[in-house]
Amino acid sequence: MRAAVLNETGGPDAVRLTETDRPVPADDEVLVEVAACGMCGHDQADRMGLTTIPLPEILGHEIAGTVVETGAKVQRVRPGDRVAKKQFTTCGRCPACFAGREIQCPDRVFNYGGFAEFVTAKESTLLPVPDGVGLAAASVVACAVGTCLQALRRIARLLPGETVVVTGAGGGLGLHGVQVAAALGARVIALTGSAEKAAQLKGLGADHVVTTADDGYWREIMDVTDGRGAEVVLDNVGHPKVFSQCFRGLAHGGRYVFTGQVTGERVGFHPAFVFGKEAVITGSASTLMSTFVDAMALVAEGTVTPVVAEYPLADVVRAFEDLDARRIVGRAVIVP
């Protein structure tokens, strides 16, 4: 089969299209013919060496496709089923898994292998794709939609009527974060470096769009909120300059949630700023299976519309180039 393999970290061309053996499913696994696999900042960080993973590796964790073979112990899915995969595999037996907090599973393993024609997956990681949801859209539900839903609903405890600032609003997380926040009843302020994206962001649910070209855009956040500030910041960027602006625009008692980091730069702050505002600074790591189910339901009912840009597997290097250059609106999706 064809697969995009990372042999050593580096630029976009560090990923090479290679012929490799088709994987064989274990007893509790299924073989999925990949229809689509999203490309996100995690893939970018792995490729650049900002994270440490064993190499060589086939990147890609936002996977959707059709089951073609099942292991002997598989019970829920059958060949021909359309499925989407969550980002990680857990043991299913520890206290965290039994309590529905599988992100805290000590045996949690991040999933790879999606930039290929076939991939194996544990049955426990798969969710049926409803009729009417395309597989390219389904591929990004767990990560792009589910991560935002997890961060806003479970971590930020967002309430209807509160104001949410979404950073990097034109990107793969941001465009979906805007939609999720609106679906939860929030007033949404979308931050983007491109004024040309304002109309699209408003069409997806943003009540106000703030361009970040000037260093004083925190003042616009305060103006829009009548001087109160936003109750929640969903920070998909994790850059010190973004943090300094958005934290100044955070309301007293507000919740600042990190979901991503686009560079290796550290974010710093004076503790007095935090306790002076009685602010909560926290993070959201991934997506619970229960959140994945709810995110898929939002997509199936049309409340959230995945925004994707499709690339053939042969163009995986170009997709990484466009991701690095921030030319992609929404989420890049590799289509084998």
C-alpha positions as CSV (number, residue, x, y, z in Angstrom):
1,M,0.0,0.0,0.0
2,R,1.0,3.7,-0.3
3,A,1.8,5.6,2.8
4,A,3.4,8.9,3.7
5,V,6.3,8.0,6.1
6,L,8.3,10.3,8.3
7,N,11.8,8.9,8.6
8,E,13.4,12.0,10.2
9,T,12.1,15.3,11.5
10,G,12.3,18.4,9.3
11,G,10.4,20.4,6.8
12,P,7.4,19.3,4.7
13,D,9.6,17.2,2.4
14,A,10.7,15.1,5.4
15,V,7.5,13.1,4.7
16,R,8.0,10.7,1.8
17,L,5.4,8.7,-0.1
18,T,6.4,5.0,0.2
19,E,5.2,1.6,-0.7
20,T,4.8,-0.5,2.4
21,D,3.1,-3.6,3.6
22,R,-0.6,-3.4,4.4
23,P,-1.1,-3.8,8.2
24,V,-2.8,-6.9,9.6
25,P,-5.4,-6.5,12.3
26,A,-5.0,-8.2,15.7
27,D,-7.9,-10.1,17.3
28,D,-9.4,-6.9,18.8
29,E,-8.6,-4.7,15.8
30,V,-10.2,-3.9,12.4
31,L,-8.6,-3.0,9.1
32,V,-9.9,0.3,7.8
33,E,-9.6,1.5,4.2
34,V,-8.8,5.1,4.8
35,A,-11.1,7.5,3.0
36,A,-9.8,10.7,4.6
37,C,-7.4,11.7,7.4
38,G,-7.2,15.2,8.8
39,M,-3.8,17.0,9.2
40,C,-3.5,19.2,12.3
41,G,-0.9,21.0,14.4
42,H,0.0,17.8,16.2
43,D,1.2,16.2,12.9
44,Q,3.1,19.4,12.2
45,A,4.8,19.3,15.6
46,D,5.7,15.6,15.2
47,R,7.1,16.4,11.7
48,M,9.2,19.3,13.0
49,G,10.5,17.5,16.0
50,L,8.7,19.7,18.6
51,T,7.4,16.4,20.0
52,T,9.3,13.1,20.4
53,I,8.0,10.0,18.7
54,P,9.7,6.8,17.5
55,L,10.7,7.0,13.8
56,P,10.0,6.0,11.2
57,E,6.2,6.6,11.6
58,I,3.2,7.1,9.4
59,L,1.6,10.3,10.7
60,G,-2.1,11.0,10.7
61,H,-4.6,10.4,13.5
62,E,-7.9,12.0,12.3
63,I,-9.1,9.0,10.4
64,A,-12.3,8.0,8.7
65,G,-13.0,5.1,6.3
66,T,-14.6,1.8,5.7
67,V,-14.0,-1.4,7.6
68,V,-12.6,-4.1,5.3
69,E,-11.5,-6.8,7.8
70,T,-12.1,-7.6,11.4
71,G,-10.2,-9.5,14.1
72,A,-11.6,-12.7,15.7
73,K,-12.7,-10.8,18.9
74,V,-14.3,-7.8,17.2
75,Q,-18.0,-7.7,18.0
76,R,-19.5,-4.3,17.2
77,V,-18.4,-3.5,13.7
78,R,-18.5,-5.4,10.4
79,P,-16.9,-5.1,7.0
80,G,-18.6,-2.3,5.0
81,D,-19.3,-0.2,8.1
82,R,-18.3,3.5,7.8
83,V,-16.3,4.5,10.9
84,A,-14.3,7.4,12.3
85,K,-11.5,7.1,14.9
86,K,-10.7,9.0,18.0
87,Q,-7.1,10.2,18.6
88,F,-5.9,7.7,21.2
89,T,-6.3,4.2,22.4
90,T,-6.8,3.3,26.1
91,C,-6.9,0.1,28.2
92,G,-10.6,0.2,29.0
93,R,-9.9,-1.5,32.4
94,C,-8.4,1.1,34.7
95,P,-10.4,3.3,37.1
96,A,-10.1,6.3,34.8
97,C,-11.5,4.4,31.8
98,F,-14.3,3.0,33.9
99,A,-15.2,6.5,35.1
100,G,-15.4,7.9,31.6
101,R,-12.1,9.8,32.0
102,E,-10.1,7.8,29.6
103,I,-7.8,10.8,28.8
104,Q,-6.3,10.1,32.2
105,C,-5.7,6.4,31.4
106,P,-2.0,5.5,32.3
107,D,-1.8,3.3,29.3
108,R,-3.1,5.9,26.8
109,V,-1.4,5.6,23.4
110,F,-1.7,8.2,20.7
111,N,-2.9,6.8,17.4
112,Y,-0.9,7.2,14.1
113,G,-1.1,5.6,10.6
114,G,-3.7,7.7,8.8
115,F,-1.7,9.1,6.0
116,A,-1.9,5.7,4.2
117,E,-4.4,3.7,2.2
118,F,-5.1,1.3,5.1
119,V,-4.8,1.4,8.9
120,T,-5.6,-0.9,11.8
121,A,-7.6,0.4,14.7
122,K,-8.8,-1.0,18.0
123,E,-12.5,-1.6,17.9
124,S,-12.9,0.6,21.1
125,T,-11.6,3.7,19.2
126,L,-14.2,3.6,16.5
127,L,-17.5,5.4,16.1
128,P,-20.1,4.8,13.4
129,V,-20.4,7.6,10.9
130,P,-24.1,8.5,10.5
131,D,-25.8,8.5,7.1
132,G,-25.5,11.9,5.5
133,V,-22.1,12.7,7.0
134,G,-19.3,12.5,4.4
135,L,-16.1,10.7,5.4
136,A,-13.9,13.7,4.8
137,A,-16.1,15.7,7.3
138,A,-16.2,12.7,9.7
139,S,-12.4,12.4,9.8
140,V,-12.0,15.7,11.6
141,V,-14.9,15.4,14.1
142,A,-13.0,13.8,17.0
143,C,-10.1,16.2,16.9
144,A,-11.2,19.5,15.3
145,V,-14.8,19.5,16.6
146,G,-14.5,17.3,19.7
147,T,-11.4,19.0,21.1
148,C,-13.3,22.4,21.1
149,L,-16.5,20.8,22.6
150,Q,-14.4,19.1,25.3
151,A,-12.6,22.4,26.1
152,L,-15.7,24.6,26.2
153,R,-18.2,22.3,27.8
154,R,-16.2,20.1,30.2
155,I,-13.2,22.2,31.0
156,A,-14.4,25.8,30.7
157,R,-17.9,25.0,31.9
158,L,-19.3,27.5,29.4
159,L,-22.7,28.8,30.2
160,P,-25.2,30.1,27.6
161,G,-24.9,33.9,27.3
162,E,-21.3,34.0,28.2
163,T,-18.7,35.5,25.8
164,V,-16.0,33.4,24.3
165,V,-12.8,34.6,22.6
166,V,-11.6,32.1,20.0
167,T,-8.0,32.6,18.9
168,G,-6.7,31.4,15.5
169,A,-10.3,31.5,14.4
170,G,-9.5,30.9,10.7
171,G,-7.6,27.7,11.4
172,G,-8.5,24.0,11.8
173,L,-9.5,24.3,15.5
174,G,-10.6,27.9,15.4
175,L,-13.3,27.6,12.7
176,H,-14.8,24.7,14.5
177,G,-14.4,26.3,17.9
178,V,-16.5,29.3,16.7
179,Q,-19.3,27.0,15.6
180,V,-19.2,24.9,18.8
181,A,-19.2,28.0,21.1
182,A,-22.2,29.4,19.1
183,A,-24.0,26.0,19.4
184,L,-23.5,26.1,23.2
185,G,-25.2,29.5,23.3
186,A,-22.2,31.7,23.7
187,R,-21.5,35.2,22.3
188,V,-18.5,34.6,20.1
189,I,-15.5,36.9,19.4
190,A,-13.3,35.4,16.7
191,L,-9.7,36.5,16.4
192,T,-8.0,36.3,13.1
193,G,-4.9,37.7,11.4
194,S,-6.8,38.0,8.1
195,A,-9.6,40.6,7.7
196,E,-10.7,38.6,4.5
197,K,-12.0,35.8,6.8
198,A,-14.4,38.0,8.7
199,A,-17.4,37.3,6.5
200,Q,-16.9,33.5,6.7
201,L,-16.4,33.6,10.4
202,K,-19.6,35.6,10.9
203,G,-21.4,33.1,8.7
204,L,-20.2,30.3,11.0
205,G,-21.5,31.9,14.1
206,A,-19.1,34.7,15.2
207,D,-20.8,37.7,16.6
208,H,-17.8,39.9,16.3
209,V,-14.5,39.5,14.4
210,V,-11.3,41.1,15.7
211,T,-8.2,41.3,13.5
212,T,-4.9,40.8,15.3
213,A,-2.6,43.0,13.2
214,D,-2.3,45.6,15.9
215,D,-0.9,44.9,19.3
216,G,-3.7,46.6,21.2
217,Y,-6.6,44.4,20.1
218,W,-7.4,43.5,23.7
219,R,-9.0,46.9,23.8
220,E,-11.5,45.8,21.2
221,I,-12.4,42.8,23.2
222,M,-13.1,45.0,26.2
223,D,-15.1,47.4,24.0
224,V,-17.3,44.6,22.6
225,T,-18.0,43.4,26.1
226,D,-18.8,46.8,27.5
227,G,-15.6,46.8,29.6
228,R,-16.3,43.4,31.3
229,G,-14.0,41.2,29.2
230,A,-14.8,37.7,28.0
231,E,-15.7,35.0,30.4
232,V,-13.8,32.3,28.4
233,V,-10.8,32.4,26.1
234,L,-10.3,29.3,23.8
235,D,-6.7,29.6,22.9
236,N,-5.8,27.4,20.0
237,V,-2.5,29.2,19.3
238,G,-0.6,29.2,22.6
239,H,1.7,32.1,21.6
240,P,3.0,34.5,24.2
241,K,1.9,37.6,22.3
242,V,-1.6,36.2,21.9
243,F,-1.8,35.2,25.5
244,S,-0.7,38.7,26.7
245,Q,-3.5,40.3,24.6
246,C,-6.2,37.8,25.4
247,F,-5.5,37.6,29.1
248,R,-5.9,41.4,29.3
249,G,-9.3,40.9,27.6
250,L,-10.4,38.2,30.1
251,A,-13.1,39.0,32.6
252,H,-12.7,38.9,36.3
253,G,-13.1,35.3,37.3
254,G,-12.7,34.2,33.7
255,R,-11.4,30.9,32.4
256,Y,-8.5,30.7,30.0
257,V,-8.2,27.3,28.2
258,F,-5.2,26.3,26.1
259,T,-5.9,23.7,23.4
260,G,-2.8,24.2,21.1
261,Q,0.6,25.7,20.7
262,V,1.9,26.6,17.3
263,T,5.5,27.4,18.3
264,G,7.9,26.2,21.0
265,E,7.9,29.7,22.7
266,R,7.1,29.8,26.4
267,V,4.1,31.7,27.7
268,G,4.9,33.8,30.8
269,F,2.9,35.9,33.2
270,H,3.1,37.6,36.6
271,P,1.1,35.7,39.3
272,A,-0.4,39.0,40.5
273,F,-2.2,39.3,37.2
274,V,-3.8,35.9,37.8
275,F,-4.9,36.2,41.4
276,G,-5.8,39.8,40.8
277,K,-8.4,38.6,38.3
278,E,-9.2,35.4,40.2
279,A,-8.6,33.8,36.8
280,V,-8.4,30.1,35.9
281,I,-5.7,29.2,33.4
282,T,-6.1,25.6,32.3
283,G,-5.8,23.3,29.3
284,S,-7.8,20.7,27.5
285,A,-5.8,17.7,26.2
286,S,-8.1,15.8,23.8
287,T,-11.5,14.2,23.3
288,L,-13.4,11.7,25.5
289,M,-15.4,9.1,23.6
290,S,-18.6,10.6,25.1
291,T,-17.6,14.0,23.7
292,F,-16.8,12.4,20.3
293,V,-20.3,11.0,20.2
294,D,-21.8,14.4,21.0
295,A,-19.6,16.1,18.4
296,M,-20.6,13.7,15.7
297,A,-24.3,14.3,16.6
298,L,-23.7,18.1,16.2
299,V,-22.3,17.4,12.7
300,A,-25.1,15.0,11.8
301,E,-27.8,17.4,12.7
302,G,-26.1,20.3,10.8
303,T,-25.3,22.4,13.9
304,V,-21.6,22.2,13.2
305,T,-20.2,22.0,9.6
306,P,-16.7,20.7,9.3
307,V,-14.6,23.0,7.1
308,V,-12.0,21.0,5.2
309,A,-9.5,21.4,2.3
310,E,-8.9,18.0,0.6
311,Y,-5.5,16.9,-0.7
312,P,-4.6,13.6,-2.5
313,L,-2.1,11.4,-0.6
314,A,0.4,12.2,-3.3
315,D,0.2,15.8,-2.3
316,V,0.9,15.4,1.4
317,V,4.1,17.5,1.1
318,R,2.1,20.4,-0.4
319,A,-0.5,20.0,2.3
320,F,2.2,20.4,4.9
321,E,3.6,23.4,3.0
322,D,0.2,25.1,3.0
323,L,-0.3,24.3,6.7
324,D,3.1,25.8,7.6
325,A,2.3,28.9,5.5
326,R,-1.2,29.2,7.1
327,R,-2.8,29.1,3.7
328,I,-5.4,26.6,4.7
329,V,-8.9,27.7,5.8
330,G,-10.2,25.1,8.2
331,R,-8.6,21.6,8.3
332,A,-6.4,20.0,5.7
333,V,-7.6,16.5,4.9
334,I,-5.5,13.8,3.1
335,V,-7.6,11.7,0.8
336,P,-5.8,8.5,-0.3
